[in-house]
Amino acid sequence: MCSIAGLIGLKGQRISGLEKKLNVMNDLQAHRGPDGQGIWLRSDESVGLAHRRLSIIDIAGGQQPMTDGHGNWVCFNGEIYNYIELREQLGGEYRTSSDTEVILRAWEKWGEACVEHFSGMFAFALWDERQRRLFCARDHFGIKPFYYAIVDDTFCFASEMKALLPLLPTVETDPEGFQDYLVFQFCMEGKTLFKGVRELMPAHSMTITQDGTVDRRRYWQVYYRPDLYHTEQYFHDELEAQFQRSLRYHVRSDVPVGGYVSGGVDSSITSAIARDILGSEFQGFTGKFSIGPEYDESQYAREVARVKDFELFERDITAQDFIDNIGKVIYHLDTPIAGPGSFSQYMVSQLASEHRKVVLGGQGGDEIFGGYTRYLVAYFEECIKGAIDGTAQTGTYVVTYESIIPNLSSLRNYKPMLKSFWSKGLFDEPSKRYFQLINRAPSMEDCVKRENLPAYDPYVAYEKLFVAENVDKRSYLDRMTHFDFKTLLPALLHVEDRMSMAHGIESRVPFLDRELVEFVATIPASIKFKNGNMKYILRSAMSKYVPQSIMERKDKMGFPTPFAVWAKGEAHDFICDTLSSTKARQRDYIDNAKVLTKIADEGAFARNLWGFFCLELWQQQFHDKGAEYRKLLA
C-alpha cells in the first residue's frame, strides 16, 4: 500500500524548494500509489512529508499524510493487520476507520514502543511537533522498504531509492555494497549499491531530531531456542493454529483478495486456506514457461485450484516478454538483487493486477521452515563427517547418515553444485562450509576489475550473523536458516514489494507473522527437518489442506526462469548488444567483454551471467541517466 517520502532539515533550516522536491519524489513513486497523493509542509518549511496512495483499507477516509490534530503527522506504507484490536485497546473516538490513524493513537500512548504492538508490514515516518523530531520505523521482516540519505544537512527518505536520486550530488556505485552483491547478490548491513543511500534494516526504528541527531535501534529480535519439552504433535497442532490466525489477519481488506499460486508447497498452502476463508471471491494467478517441463510448475498450480475450486489465471511467459520488460524490471527494482525470479514475478503481478489489488504470496516459508536444497547438501556433508568421526549419535546432528539417505533424491539436479562444493574445504567448520555454498564470487572473479575496488571482506559481516548470539550454536539448520532469514529473505521481499507495486497491487505474505515466526524458531531442528525432509513440520501440519501430489514433491523448482536458455537462443542478440555497447565496455568494476565470453558455458540454472547482465542494465537505467534525475529539480 502506497509510497512515502520526506525531508527534514538537520539544523532546523528552511529547505529550499521543499514542495517541488516532495512532488518530484512523489512522481517517481507514482506507480506505488495510483489512487491519490498528498503533501504536508511544516509552516517554516523545515520538514515535509509526501505520500502516494493505493486504497485498500478505508478507501474513502484514509488520505495521507494524516494528522491527529495536535501537531503530529504521519505518512505510512503497508498494513497494520491488528488495527481493529488496537483500536479497541486504545479506545477513544476515531475520525476514520483506517489503520493509519491507529499509528497516530499508538504513538500518543506508547511513543517509540508503539512498533512493539504492531502486527503487519509497515514503513512509516511520524513527525512529532512537540518534541520536534521525526520517528521512522520498518516492520519486523523488511516486507516494506525504507531508504534514506543525508544531503547538505537534510535527512531525506523514500520508499524507493530512485526517489532519492534527484537529491544526490552524483549517482555513484557504493564499492562495499557492490562487493556484497558479487558474493550474495544482495547487500549486507544496510548498504545499497548506490553510494550515499542506506536502507533502514528490518525490525529497526530511527529518530531524527532538528539538532542533527540520528539515532537507530533494533526493536525486535527472533531467538532460536529449541523447545525440547513438547511433542511433535504439539508443534503440529500449534503451527496449524498459528498459521490460520495469521492468514485471517492477512485477508483483512476492503477490496477482493487473490493469491500467487506457483505450484510449490508454500503458495499452495496459502491459497488453499485463503480459499476456505474467503470463499468463491478468491482467485489465483500463476505463470509458466512452455520452453520445457523443467521450467513449468503450472500443473501443480492447476491441481490445487481444481481441488480447492477457485479460478486460476495463467500466463505463458516468453523470451519476447523478457526482451520487452527486463528493463522495466530493473527500473522498478532500483538495484539488481536476488535471482531471475524477479522477472517472473513481474509478469505474474502484471496478470494479477488485471483482477485484484491485494494478492497473497508464500514468501518466507523456505527461510523459516528450512526449504532450500542447500540445507540438505550441508547436512549431508555433516552426516558423513559424523559417521566417519563416530560422533553422529551425540545429539549434535538433527539427522543421521542412515536416515538422510532416502531423501537424497532431492539432490538429483544439483550434481554440478555438489561437485564444486566438495572440490575444496570438505569437512571444514560449518560456518565456512555454508559460506562456500552461498558465495557466488569465485565463478565471477575473472570478470571483475579488482584493481579498482578497495579492500573489503564480505565474510566478516556474514560470520557475524552466522554465529549470532540469538541462535543456539548446536543447531546447524537454525544457523543456516537464520542467516537467510536476516539477509536473503529481505532481498526476496524487496523483489516481492517492487514487482507487485510496479503494477499498483499489494502483496501480502502470511508466513511472516511475528508470533508465527517466534513460535517456529522454538521448534527443534530434529522436527522441522526430520530425517532430512525439507520443511517436514510444515508439510505434516498442513497436509490436509493441499493435494498430496504437491506435499510430496521432491522436484522443488522455485519458479525457475530460463534466462540461460534464452541467452543462447531468442534473447542472444539482445543480451550481447546490451553488454557490448560503448559505455558497457568502459565500466569501472566489470569487464563486460569477458562476460560476453561466458554466455556459451552458462549452466541452465546458473546466475553468473544474470548477475552481470542486470548490473549493466542498472548502470544504464540509473548511472548513465544520473544527470536526468538531477534535472527534475531544475
C-alpha positions, 0 to 999 in steps of 0.5 A: 500500500502506497509510497512515502517520502520526506525531508527534514532539515538537520539544523532546523533550516528552511529547505529550499524548494521543499514542495517541488522536491516532495512532488518530484519524489512523489512522481517517481513513486507514482506507480506505488500509489495510483489512487491519490497523493498528498503533501504536508509542509511544516509552516517554516518549511523545515520538514515535509512529508509526501505520500502516494496512495493505493486504497485498500483499507478505508478507501474513502477516509484514509488520505495521507499524510494524516494528522491527529490534530495536535501537531503530529503527522504521519505518512505510512506504507503497508498494513497494520493487520491488528488495527481493529484490536488496537483500536479497541485497546486504545479506545477513544473516538476515531475520525476514520476507520483506517489503520493509519490513524491507529499509528497516530493513537499508538504513538500518543500512548506508547511513543517509540514502543508503539512498533512493539504492538504492531502486527503487519508490514509497515514503513512509516515516518511520524513527525512529532511537533512537540518534541520536534523530531521525526520517528521512522520505523520498518516492520519486523521482516523488511516486507516494506522498504525504507531508504534514506540519505543525508544531503547538505544537512537534510535527512531525506527518505523514500520508499524507493531509492530512485526517489532519492536520486534527484537529491544526490550530488552524483549517482555513484556505485557504493564499492562495499555494497557492490562487493556484497552483491558479487558474493550474495547478490544482495547487500549486507548491513544496510548498504545499497549499491548506490553510494550515499543511500542506506536502507533502514534494516528490518525490525529497526526504528530511527529518530531524527531530531532538528539538532542533527541527531540520528539515532537507530535501534533494533526493536525486535529480535527472533531467538532460536531456542529449541523447545525440547519439552513438547511433542511433535504433535504439539508443534503440529497442532500449534503451527496449524493454529498459528498459521490460520490466525495469521492468514485471517489477519492477512485477508483483512481488506476492503477490496477482493483478495487473490493469491500467487499460486506457483505450484510449490508447497508454500503458495499452495498452502496459502491459497488453499486456506485463503480459499476456505476463508474467503470463499468463491471471491478468491482467485489465483494467478500463476505463470509458466514457461512452455520452453520445457517441463523443467521450467513449468510448475503450472500443473501443480498450480492447476491441481490445487485450484481444481481441488480447492475450486477457485479460478486460476489465471495463467500466463505463458511467459516468453523470451519476447516478454523478457526482451520487452520488460527486463528493463522495466524490471530493473527500473522498478527494482532500483538495484539488481538483487536476488535471482531471475525470479524477479522477472517472473514475478513481474509478469505474474503481478502484471496478470494479477493486477488485471483482477485484484489489488491485494494478492497473497504470496508464500514468501518466507516459508523456505527461510523459516521452515528450512526449504532450500536444497542447500540445507540438505547438501550441508547436512549431508556433508555433516552426516558423513563427517559424523559417521566417519568421526563416530560422533553422529549419535551425540545429539549434535546432528538433527539427522543421521547418515542412515536416515538422510539417505532416502531423501537424497533424491532431492539432490538429483539436479544439483550434481554440478553444485555438489561437485564444486562444493566438495572440490575444496574445504570438505569437512571444514567448520560449518560456518565456512562450509555454508559460506562456500555454498552461498558465495557466488564470487569465485565463478565471477572473479575473472570478470571483475576489475579488482584493481579498482575496488578497495579492500573489503571482506564480505565474510566478516559481516556474514560470520557475524550473523552466522554465529549470532548470539540469538541462535543456539550454536548446536543447531546447524539448520537454525544457523543456516536458516537464520542467516537467510532469514536476516539477509536473503529473505529481505532481498526476496521481499524487496523483489516481492514489494517492487514487482507487485507495486510496479503494477499498483497491487499489494502483496501480502505474505502470511508466513511472516507473522511475528508470533508465527515466526517466534513460535517456529524458531522454538521448534527443534531442528530434529522436527522441522527437518526430520530425517532430512525432509525439507520443511517436514513440520510444515508439510505434516501440519498442513497436509490436509489442506493441499493435494498430496501430489504437491506435499510430496514433491521432491522436484522443488523448482522455485519458479525457475526462469530460463534466462540461460536458455534464452541467452543462447537462443531468442534473447542472444542478440539482445543480451550481447548488444546490451553488454557490448555497447560503448559505455558497457565496455568502459565500466569501472568494476566489470569487464563486460567483454569477458562476460560476453565470453561466458554466455556459451558455458552458462549452466541452465540454472546458473546466475553468473551471467544474470548477475552481470547482465542486470548490473549493466542494465542498472548502470544504464537505467540509473548511472548513465541517466544520473544527470536526468534525475538531477534535472527534475529539480531544475 
